[in-house]
Amino acid sequence: MNRTSVPAAKSPRPASPSRTSGAAALRGIGLGVLLLALAFAAYGPALSGGPVWDDHLLLEQNPTISARTPVLEAFRQPFTPFELFYRPVTTIALRAATGPPAEDAAPSLRIVHVASVLLHTMIGLGLARLARSAGASWGMAAFGACAFLLHPAMTEAVAWMSGFGDLLAAFGLVVAALLAMVGADQEGRAAPRAASTQAVLPRHPVPGQGRILRSAGVVVFLGLAMFAKETAIPIAFLIVGAVIVRSARPRTGAGGWAGARAGGWAGASLRTAPTQEEGTGPVAMKLVVAGFALTLLAYAALRFSTVASGPALPSVFADESGLRFDARRALLVLGTYVRTWCLPAGAGLRPNLDLHPLVDLGSGLDPRYLWAGAGVAAFAALLSTAWRLRTPALFGLAWCALSFLPAWLLVPPSSPLLAERYLYLPSVGLAIALPALASLHASSRVRRAARVAALAGGALLCLVAFTVSRARTTEWRSEATLLETSLSRDPRNVAIAINRGFLLRTQGRADEALALYHRTIDAVDRGRPTYETDHGRIAWTRLLFETGTLELDSGRTDDAEAHWRRALAVDPNHEQTLISLSALLGQERRFEEVVTLLQPAVAALPESEPLRRNLALALRLSGREE
């Protein structure tokens, strides 16, 4: 060959589809093994945990879970005795996992906790696949899955039996999204790319029966999610809407959402030639829409026939004067959730289980307003970027917003404890969108040192999250450890102090319960602002009443009367306090005081037979027979 001749450039040999799919399968298996190991390592302490807090309510008062009624009765019974929630799939799953109740023994929740960890792992693996389909690199998708799996705010849903519905709902939604989106993407990838963007390529025919079965699977898993928890319904609408959009826009040879980045949602320049099976696409879409509509109608009919007589869902829109939006409370709740997302550890900042959006700080700017503003600004920036680039990460952001709105607007703002499990479904959407958005700015021109630094930073972040999650899971091993840890973070938390005191009293440790109540009252007097909502007043009144009851049991009648009168100063119509105080005054023959105390109370609570009986007795003994 002549020295001056230039050899012809060799065109790169394309990787065979079998090798590409084999590498992807190995990566998926490796990620699944990693996630499974991390999940059991992080949430292992919860596997031997027993019933905690609301678990007792479900195990004792849900007749299907406790095996007092047939399994299918779950579709005709509310999830909780106060007829607010309707979750038959969660009820049936908990019954199967807890097994028949043993006599004189607490039910074992080991199967529930193992199933929770497995579901959490599969959800993480599924959302990594969804992030890949949305345009994320494999590394970013894996990091997003690990961050979701280990985020400390997920601990409550995974380690607590009462959070099992969130896991079931998320699992159903993720599988439905995988079937609806990723399964359809694989059809488009069956055809190789053409050198010319105007080429019309043949596509491997996909059996119509496969599409229809996949569509049926979408409907089944959407139904599972809806019947597992109500907040899955907005995401179900989102998935069905995405199916309709995908069916309406032309297919691309690249397939998947990533192929739409260049051409937007509405189309792409590379088209595939129709095959004899092409007509099954619209049929499959119609099957999804029709099946979802029927499932939704069945859900609505069963729900309203079961819980229609229950109370309306509380919200930040409702108050004593009627229906109006309370922006201040809404921002406090929003800021609380944003802080929990960003700083879930809580140590040294704000206690994690003391999320009071219900108190008036008196003076100064509440930092929760700052958290709310920062969260809104950050989400708006992400949404603007995704919209401008027409990236499929919009799906993840919409998922986050739609699943967060019920948690934000329907949770009573007066609650002293906003459940962290309400962040589980929104976090799935973020774990899809953030890796996809981050991958848009990654390129081969990024220096190797920067990539290594990013990898090291991500690994360190996951290590910190793992450490915090495992420590917090340890707290969920029992009711005592959870309540004690919470009180050590905030000794002024009235609701948790009441529950801890009840637990001590059931163990025959009334003196310790009374000492705890005194410490809580003293801490509130020293620094906790006055509760400004109904829920806060109820909790504070209850603490004072229980303290007076224990004082009376200890023989300190003066202290008991002082605490009861203080409780009535907060709630003059607290029936239990009125009954106890009137009985104490009657024993001391202070009948005129009983009459003065009970006359306005009986006028306000005419249906209370004990109050009317005590008032009548006081009137007779004070010589006022008339």
Secondary structure, 3 states (H helix, E strand, C coil): CCCCCCCCCCCCCCCCHHHHHHHHHHHHHHHHHHHHHHHHHHHHHHHHCCCCCHHHHHHHHCCCCCCCCCHHHHHHCCCCCCCCCCCHHHHHHHHHHHCCCCCCCCCCCHHHHHHHHHHHHHHHHHHHHHHHHCCCCHHHHHHHHHHHHHCHHHHHHHHCHHHHHHHHHHHHHHHHHHHHHHHHHHHHCCCCCCCCCCCEECCCCCCHHHHHHHHHHHHHHHHHHHHHCHHHHHHHHHHHHHHHHHHHCCCCCCCCCHHHCCCCCCCCCCEECCCCCCCHHHHHHHHHHHHHHHHHHHHHHHHHHHHCCCCCCCCCCEECCEECCCHHHHHHHHHHHHHHHHCCCCCCCCCCCCCCCCECCCCCCCHHHHHHHHHHHHHHHHHHHHHHHCCCHHHHHHHHHHHHHHHHHCCCCCCCCCCHHHHHHHHHHHHHHHHHHHHHCCCCCCCHHHHHHHHHHHHHHHHHHHHHHHHHHHHCCCHHHHHHHHHHHCCCCHHHHHHHHHHHHHCCCHHHHHHHHHHHHHHHHHCCCCECCHHHHHHHHHHHHHHHHHHHHCCCHHHHHHHHHHHHHHCCCCHHHHHHHHHHHHHCCCHHHHHHHHHHHHHHCCCCHHHHHHHHHHHHHCCCCC
